[in-house]
Amino acid sequence: MADKPSILCVLGPTGTGKTAAAIAVSKRLPGSVINFDSRQIYRDFPIITAQPDDGEQAACPHLMYGFLETSEKMNAARFVDMAHGAIAEVLSRNRLPMLVGGTGLYLRSLLQGIAPIPEIPGEIRAAVLSRLKDEGPQALHRELTEVDPDYAARIHPNDSQRNARAAEVYAATGKTMTWWHSEEHYKTPYRYLKVGMKIPLDDLTPKLAARIDVMLEHEALQEARAAYAKCPDPEAPGWTGIGCAELLAYIRREMSLAEAKEKWVKNTRAYAKRQMTWFKKEKDIEWFAPGDNEAIALRVEQWLAEGGC
């Protein structure tokens, strides 16, 4: 892999300081952050999705944050196309591409390729979408848990897009998403180092709750109200994100603000647990404690010296 361009991947569950680690690396060598978080792509939710703030973005270039409208969909294939372009742009500026995020499927798709799932027949897709409308994504998720528990553990029961995709793929091919994504069809064009943030879930949980308090203090609710004024469709993809969905339920008078906050904390913890489960199964991750940024920066320097950038 010595002749391949080098990229750094900083990964881990939500709220573990991945952006701070990348910025620490960029202080030692020129680097640019490229987002691979499926929620931080939405323009209308910078606070709720914890996108890097102005100070963080001023520390080094940041790409692929806050560019998508609430009504628009993103999938792994589109992400991979965009990420390849962003990596090429960063490399052209003689900087290190630093992929930062927590959406494991996006990173795996970039590094290992996207499974060649055949085209789904229209009648199957229509049937799944009809069920989604009538029964909700939770029903599809319950079935997914039976046939593909590994994949079910990685997606939220309220995620309409991914639960429907898993259902239609299984109905059309008789094979699960886990099976499709385990097939080897691709050779990565990059030399990469994967650095992970590791912390016990019980230690992370109060930090996540405190972060949600800070988000609410920094007008997360006002942000959601403004987004709802622009896009009042509760089925829009941007509203499926954790935090967005709970605040939307409050705005629509489906629960109190206290209930919305409690559910937001609970769902964030569950999401962090799913991220930990995903990354635990990934190979070649070098783990560090959150905040151990100096050690991470030194390791990256060493790795680059071993193989060149």
C-alpha positions in Angstrom: 0.0 0.0 0.0 3.1 2.3 0.0 2.2 3.7 -3.4 -1.4 4.6 -2.3 -2.3 8.0 -0.8 -2.6 8.0 3.0 -5.7 9.0 4.9 -6.4 9.1 8.6 -9.7 7.8 10.0 -10.8 9.0 13.4 -13.8 7.1 14.6 -15.9 6.1 17.6 -19.2 6.7 19.3 -20.8 10.1 19.5 -19.5 12.6 22.1 -16.0 11.2 22.4 -13.9 14.1 21.1 -13.1 12.9 17.6 -13.0 16.4 16.1 -10.6 17.6 18.9 -8.3 14.7 18.1 -8.2 15.5 14.4 -7.5 19.2 15.2 -4.6 18.1 17.4 -3.2 16.1 14.5 -3.6 19.1 12.2 -1.5 21.3 14.5 1.5 19.0 13.9 1.0 18.5 10.2 -1.3 20.0 7.6 -4.6 18.2 7.5 -8.2 18.7 6.6 -11.3 17.1 8.3 -13.8 15.2 6.1 -17.0 14.3 7.8 -18.4 10.8 7.7 -21.3 11.3 10.1 -24.7 10.8 8.5 -26.4 13.4 10.6 -23.9 16.2 10.5 -24.5 16.6 6.8 -27.8 18.4 7.4 -27.6 22.2 7.0 -30.5 23.0 9.4 -29.2 21.1 12.4 -25.6 22.3 13.3 -26.3 22.4 17.1 -28.5 19.3 17.4 -26.1 17.1 15.4 -23.0 18.6 17.2 -21.3 19.9 14.0 -17.9 21.5 14.6 -18.3 25.1 15.7 -16.7 28.1 14.2 -13.6 27.9 16.3 -13.1 24.2 15.4 -13.6 24.9 11.7 -11.2 27.8 11.8 -8.4 25.5 13.2 -8.2 23.5 10.0 -10.3 23.0 6.8 -13.6 21.0 7.3 -15.4 19.4 4.4 -18.8 17.8 4.0 -20.6 19.3 6.9 -24.0 21.0 6.8 -24.6 20.9 3.1 -27.8 18.9 2.7 -31.4 20.1 3.0 -33.7 18.4 5.6 -35.9 17.0 2.7 -32.9 15.3 1.0 -31.7 11.7 1.4 -28.1 10.5 1.7 -26.9 7.0 1.2 -23.6 5.2 1.4 -23.1 5.2 -2.4 -23.6 9.0 -2.6 -21.4 9.5 0.4 -18.6 7.4 -1.1 -18.7 9.4 -4.3 -18.5 12.7 -2.4 -15.8 11.4 -0.1 -13.5 10.3 -2.9 -13.8 13.8 -4.4 -13.1 15.5 -1.0 -10.1 13.3 -0.4 -8.7 14.2 -3.9 -9.3 17.9 -3.2 -7.4 17.6 0.1 -4.5 15.7 -1.4 -4.2 18.2 -4.2 -3.5 20.8 -1.5 -0.8 18.6 0.0 -2.8 18.1 3.2 -3.7 14.9 5.0 -7.3 13.8 4.6 -8.7 13.1 8.0 -12.0 11.2 7.9 -13.9 12.0 11.2 -17.2 10.6 12.2 -19.3 7.7 13.6 -21.3 6.3 10.8 -19.5 3.0 10.4 -21.3 1.9 7.2 -20.1 5.0 5.4 -16.5 4.5 6.4 -16.6 0.8 5.6 -18.2 1.5 2.2 -15.4 3.9 1.4 -12.6 1.6 2.5 -14.1 -1.8 1.5 -16.5 -0.8 -1.3 -20.2 -1.1 -1.6 -21.9 -4.4 -2.0 -23.2 -5.1 -5.5 -26.8 -5.4 -4.4 -29.0 -6.0 -7.5 -31.7 -3.6 -8.5 -34.8 -4.1 -6.4 -38.0 -4.9 -8.3 -40.5 -2.1 -8.3 -43.3 -4.2 -6.8 -41.2 -5.2 -3.8 -40.1 -1.7 -3.2 -43.7 -0.5 -3.4 -44.8 -3.2 -1.0 -42.2 -2.3 1.6 -43.0 1.4 1.3 -46.6 0.7 1.8 -45.8 -1.3 5.0 -43.5 1.5 6.1 -46.4 4.0 5.8 -49.0 1.8 7.5 -46.9 0.1 10.2 -43.9 2.4 10.7 -40.2 1.7 10.6 -40.4 0.0 14.0 -42.3 -3.0 12.6 -39.7 -3.4 9.9 -36.9 -3.1 12.5 -38.5 -5.8 14.7 -38.5 -8.2 11.7 -34.9 -7.2 10.9 -33.9 -8.1 14.4 -35.0 -11.6 13.7 -33.3 -12.2 10.4 -30.3 -9.9 10.7 -29.6 -9.0 14.3 -26.1 -7.6 13.6 -27.4 -5.0 11.1 -30.5 -4.3 13.3 -28.2 -3.4 16.2 -26.5 -0.7 14.0 -29.6 1.3 12.9 -32.3 3.1 14.9 -35.8 1.6 15.0 -37.1 5.0 13.8 -34.8 5.1 10.7 -37.3 4.8 7.9 -34.7 4.8 5.1 -32.4 2.1 6.4 -35.1 -0.2 7.8 -37.0 -0.1 4.5 -33.8 -0.7 2.6 -32.9 -3.7 4.7 -36.5 -5.1 4.2 -36.5 -4.7 0.5 -33.1 -6.2 0.0 -34.0 -9.2 2.1 -37.3 -9.6 0.3 -35.7 -9.3 -3.2 -32.6 -11.4 -2.7 -33.2 -13.6 0.3 -29.9 -12.4 1.8 -29.3 -9.9 4.6 -27.5 -6.6 4.5 -24.8 -8.2 6.8 -24.3 -10.9 4.1 -24.1 -8.4 1.3 -21.6 -6.2 3.1 -19.4 -9.1 4.1 -18.6 -10.0 0.5 -15.2 -9.0 -0.8 -15.5 -7.1 -4.0 -13.2 -4.2 -3.7 -9.6 -3.1 -3.1 -9.2 0.2 -1.3 -7.3 2.9 -3.2 -5.9 4.3 0.1 -3.4 3.5 2.7 -5.2 4.2 5.9 -4.8 4.4 9.7 -7.9 3.9 11.8 -7.8 5.6 15.2 -10.7 4.9 17.6 -12.0 6.6 20.7 -12.8 4.1 23.4 -14.7 4.7 26.7 -17.0 2.5 28.8 -20.6 3.3 28.0 -21.4 4.0 31.6 -18.7 6.6 31.7 -19.9 8.2 28.4 -23.6 8.3 29.3 -23.4 11.3 31.7 -21.2 13.2 29.3 -23.9 12.7 26.6 -26.6 13.9 28.9 -24.6 17.0 29.8 -23.9 17.7 26.1 -27.7 17.7 25.4 -28.1 20.2 28.2 -25.6 22.4 26.5 -27.3 22.0 23.2 -30.6 23.1 24.6 -28.9 26.1 26.3 -27.4 27.0 22.9 -30.9 27.2 21.3 -31.3 23.6 19.9 -35.0 24.0 20.2 -35.0 27.3 18.3 -33.0 25.6 15.6 -35.6 22.8 15.4 -38.4 25.3 15.2 -36.7 27.2 12.3 -36.1 23.9 10.5 -39.7 22.9 10.9 -40.8 26.3 9.5 -38.8 25.4 6.4 -39.6 21.7 6.2 -42.8 20.8 8.1 -42.8 17.2 6.7 -42.2 14.9 9.7 -41.2 12.1 7.2 -38.3 14.1 5.7 -35.0 12.3 6.1 -33.4 15.1 8.2 -36.0 14.7 10.9 -35.0 11.0 11.5 -31.9 12.0 13.4 -31.6 11.6 17.2 -32.4 14.9 18.8 -34.2 16.1 15.7 -36.9 13.5 16.0 -37.5 14.2 19.7 -37.6 18.0 19.4 -40.0 17.6 16.4 -42.3 15.5 18.6 -42.3 18.3 21.2 -42.9 21.0 18.5 -45.8 18.9 17.2 -47.2 18.6 20.8 -46.8 14.9 20.9 -44.8 15.0 24.1 -43.6 17.5 26.7 -40.2 19.1 26.5 -39.1 17.1 29.6 -40.2 13.9 27.9 -38.5 14.9 24.7 -35.2 15.5 26.5 -35.5 12.2 28.4 -36.0 10.3 25.2 -33.2 12.2 23.5 -30.8 11.2 26.2 -32.0 7.6 26.1 -31.8 7.3 22.3 -28.4 9.0 22.2 -27.1 6.4 24.7 -28.6 3.6 22.7 -27.0 5.0 19.5 -23.6 5.2 21.2 -24.0 1.6 22.2 -24.8 0.6 18.6 -21.7 2.5 17.4 -19.5 0.7 19.9 -20.9 -2.7 18.8 -20.2 -1.8 15.1 -16.6 -0.6 15.6 -15.8 -3.5 18.0 -16.2 -5.8 15.0 -14.0 -3.6 12.7 -10.4 -4.6 12.1 -7.2 -2.7 12.5 -8.4 0.0 14.8 -5.8 1.5 17.2 -7.7 2.6 20.3 -7.1 5.6 22.5 -8.9 7.2 25.4 -10.9 10.4 24.6 -8.7 13.4 25.1 -5.5 11.5 24.6 -4.9 13.7 21.6 -1.1 14.2 22.0 -0.6 10.5 21.8 -2.8 10.2 18.7 -0.9 13.0 17.0 2.4 11.3 17.7 1.1 8.0 16.4 -0.1 9.6 13.2 3.3 11.2 12.7 5.0 7.9 13.2 2.6 6.1 10.8 3.2 8.7 8.1 6.9 8.4 8.5 6.7 4.7 8.1 4.9 4.8 4.8 4.9 8.4 3.4 2.0 10.6 2.6 
